């Protein structure tokens, strides 16, 4: 009873009534507010940014991940306030700053920061974690090779190739660098023949022979070179060995030489001349260094300026040859039949000289003689015999036969009485059409 009296007394006080009025008013305000602008929840998709570039400072790079472009942020608050919130009011950030090595495989997405002016609560974010794969960035040095495209004309080659730089340092993911098989520059042979240097960008190939696009063309290389051509060396003999000696053969220490120059100069050079070999009055084999004679604007490549010639000098062998008169042909005489010509000797003997290996195989039956009777008159006269000999065989001195010339009185007898061939007069024949076979006859 006393407690009730006390409560009534308390309620009768103005201050208490005022407080109660305020509390009741607030309660009514919340009831109305909750009805007209209730507490609510909203999910907004917002952009997700990251600072993956900070990995470069640690020589790392993000190679794969499930990092989304957007994340869903859950916010809570009064509906009217939530309705005023936009995606631009948030900053969602994936922070790579604390990553120290490539062993990290997950990275948490922190609650986005709200930058707007509405009284809301950022309750959640989805996804909360992303999986990542990191890889080290490494540097390696590689030698640069030249890849020639096409073929040069026969006998040509590229020499003194120089690359600047001749090595390159490349940087990329460790897996990429470990797959590099070769680094090269491609040079077309058509360009080689026109220029003496060219700038090309590198081509980087993996162990499957495919170009690595992330490294391809990253460095420019200056390629300089020279053109070389292989040509034969030629020389000639001058002079004559001592009497009764001949040059059996000669050789040089190398048959070809490599020369350098521009393609426009080299293309017209078919051989390089060495100094002449002088064999004047020599009677024994000898060696001699011969200087190579180079055209203007031409240089030697990896070749000496001299070649050594070996000359083999031999003495002629001699042989006595006898041929029958049946092997001698008369030409240049009267072909009307009014003159008869007869060789009085049954055979002729003469001396020849030449290399022993040729004389030993000489077939006497192949030797033919020729006498010119165009200047003979009736009676017996000596006429020189011209003898055909194989190449390299020479006749020593001269040999003559006696020709009996007789004028014939033509009789009306229809036909002459046959006589043995050995006793018949030798009728003249027309002069040989060519004197080529007689060229080896000598008057020595």
MITILO-978915 format. One record per residue (C-alpha): x, y, z; residue in one letter. Coordinates in pm, whole numbers, plus 50000, padded with zeros to 5 digits. Example, Ala and Ser with C-alpha at 12.3 -4.5 7.8 and 13.67 -1.06 7.14 Angstrom:
2
512304955050780A/513674989450714S/
This chain:
444
500005000050000X/502805023550080X/504535014849754X/501425023949552X/501155056849732X/504755063749658X/504285055849286X/501345079049262X/503295106049424X/506095101049177X/503735102248882X/502205134049006X/505495151948971X/505855172948648X/509405162048575X/508425125948575X/505515132248347X/507745151348108X/510245122748091X/507475097748037X/506005119047763X/509335120447587X/509875083047612X/506385075947489X/506925100347203X/510155083547109X/508505049647116X/505705061746897X/508295077346658X/510135044146629X/506885025946570X/505945049746291X/509525050346151X/509715012646148X/506505011845956X/507305038945703X/511165035045681X/511995001345823X/515474986645880X/516544967845569X/519444949945400X/520784954845045X/523444938444831X/525354960144582X/527924948944320X/530934971744330X/534274972244136X/537234954744294X/540594971544256X/544024957344339X/547654967644361X/549154936844197X/551814959244041X/553574961244378X/554664925244314X/557144937944055X/559264952844331X/559714917844471X/560354902944122X/557044884544136X/554024884343910X/550454872143935X/550094844543675X/546624831443752X/543794838443995X/540054838844040X/540044875644123X/536644889144015X/536154922743855X/533334930244104X/532394919344455X/529024919344631X/528834941044940X/526004936445193X/524804968445368X/522204974145639X/520215004745743X/516985023045695X/515415015945361X/515355052145252X/519055055645329X/519935023045159X/518105034244849X/520395064444823X/523585043544830X/525355036244493X/528335015144389X/530435046444361X/530135051244737X/532455021444806X/536105012844764X/536824975544746X/540544968044743X/542644936344719X/545954943944884X/549134925644767X/551474947144975X/552274921645244X/553084892745008X/556734882645050X/557074851244835X/555334829844576X/554084805044836X/550994826144907X/547944810044746X/545014829044908X/544314865644967X/541454879645181X/539134907045054X/538534931745336X/535174948745389X/534854976845138X/535235012045271X/532045032945256X/532705068645143X/529105081045127X/527095102345375X/524265078345458X/523995062245797X/524445025945698X/526364995645811X/528694975645580X/527844940645695X/529564916345461X/531404911245128X/531374882044885X/533674865944797X/535784869545108X/538884851344973X/540434847444626X/542904820944518X/546064833244347X/549164818644184X/552404838144190X/555644832444001X/559094847344028X/560454870243759X/564034861243664X/566704873943426X/568894852743200X/571604859942945X/571434843142602X/573804841542305X/572264854941983X/572534833441670X/571944842741308X/569274823941116X/569944826540743X/566794825840533X/567224813440174X/570364802039991X/573264821239844X/574434814239487X/576784784539456X/580304791939576X/579274820939802X/579224822340180X/578784847640460X/581914853840668X/583094876540948X/579604878241096X/579434902141391X/576454909241615X/576084940041831X/575204930442097X/576014893542060X/574264884542386X/571004896842537X/569634896742892X/565944888142896X/563494890443185X/560194872443230X/558404846643439X/560614818443559X/558604792543367X/558894813143048X/562634818343086X/563214781543155X/561454773042828X/563744794742612X/565664772742370X/567334798542145X/567534835142057X/568214844641697X/567834870841429X/566624861541080X/568524875840784X/567294871140427X/569954861940171X/568524887339927X/569354914740177X/572844900340228X/573734905439862X/572584941739869X/573944954340201X/576874948040433X/574924953240757X/571354951940876X/569354958141195X/567004930441305X/564894923741614X/565434891541805X/563254860841775X/562964839742091X/562044802842051X/560964777442311X/561964740942317X/559024733042086X/560354756341819X/557594781841872X/558114819041919X/557684832542274X/555574863142207X/556284880542539X/560014881942457X/559944883442078X/561284915541925X/562274929842261X/565864937742155X/567304950841828X/570574935941698X/572984951341446X/574284923941213X/577414930841004X/579054906040767X/581094901340450X/580554880540137X/583174854640034X/583384834939711X/585384803639634X/587084805039293X/589764783939121X/593404794539102X/594934794838755X/598444800238624X/600244796238294X/603694785638179X/606094809038012X/609404800837844X/610804767637720X/612844741937914X/616384734137804X/616744714837480X/615634678637512X/613634685537831X/609934690837879X/607394699938148X/605764667338249X/603204684638472X/602844710338744X/600624714239049X/599864742239294X/599504738239670X/595804747439653X/593374747139366X/590884772439503X/590934804239707X/588334824039899X/588024860639817X/585974888239981X/584314918839841X/580944932639746X/578634909639555X/578654933739260X/582424929039231X/582604891839311X/579914880839068X/582134889038767X/585234870938900X/585494834938779X/589104827638884X/592184842739046X/595414843638849X/598734834939006X/602064846938869X/603284828938559X/605554798838594X/608814806238415X/610444774038288X/612924790838058X/616064768938010X/615364747138316X/616434710838317X/615254698638657X/612124698838869X/611634728339105X/609244746039343X/608274782239335X/605974805039533X/603564823639311X/601864855439424X/598104857039376X/597044886539164X/593894902139315X/591514925239130X/590734959339276X/588454959939585X/589004922839647X/590634907139952X/591664872240047X/589734853840316X/591664829240533X/594104822740249X/597814830040204X/598874855739948X/601094829739778X/600634794539647X/603474769939593X/603884754939248X/605634721539197X/606974717938842X/608134683938719X/610784686038446X/611704654138258X/614094645537978X/612664633137652X/613024596637558X/614134588237203X/613044561136962X/613924550436609X/610854545736390X/610694527436056X/607584528935840X/607004512835494X/606384533735186X/602814520735186X/602274543535487X/603354574035286X/600814593535084X/601734614034779X/599764645934730X/599914677834527X/600734660734195X/599114659533852X/595684643533889X/595024641233513X/596924608533487X/599664622733260X/602354619533530X/603364590233742X/605104593634080X/607034566234250X/608764564334591X/612034546334533X/612714536534900X/610864506735042X/610814522435387X/612004552835579X/613664555035917X/613704585136146X/614094594136511X/611364607836740X/611394620837095X/608754624537361X/607724614337710X/608724578437779X/605214568337886X/603864579437548X/606684565037337X/606294531337505X/602704529037388X/603284543337039X/601584522736765X/603844524236457X/600964513936229X/599204546336318X/602084567836189X/601534581835843X/603834600935610X/603004626735342X/605104639935053X/604244670234845X/605184665234477X/603704697534351X/607154712134285X/608804681534132X/609814677933769X/610514647433555X/613264625633696X/614344615934049X/614284642234323X/614484641234705X/611314653534877X/610884659335250X/608454636235427X/605994651835664X/605004627335937X/601864627236153X/602634618936515X/600524616936830X/600354647737052X/603514651537260X/605754632137016X/608174651836804X/610284642536504X/614014648636527X/615524663436218X/614114657535870X/613654626935656X/613584625635273X/612514600835009X/613464599734641X/610524605634415X/610744594134053X/608524615333835X/607674602333486X/605514617433216X/603094592633062X/602014591132698X/598374581832697X/597754552432461X/594444542732307X/594614509232480X/591244504932646X/592624492032966X/596064485733109X/597414451133184X/597074443933556X/600374443033745X/601134433134106X/600444460734351X/604024461834473X/605284470234125X/602594495434039X/603334532034018X/601934551934304X/599304576234177X/599184610034342X/596334618334576X/594794652034649X/596424672434920X/595164665935273X/592304688835373X/593904695635712X/597494696935828X/596544693236194X/598044658236214X/601404671236097X/601824697536363X/604184677236577X/606844673436308X/609974691836409X/613064702536225X/615224697836533X/
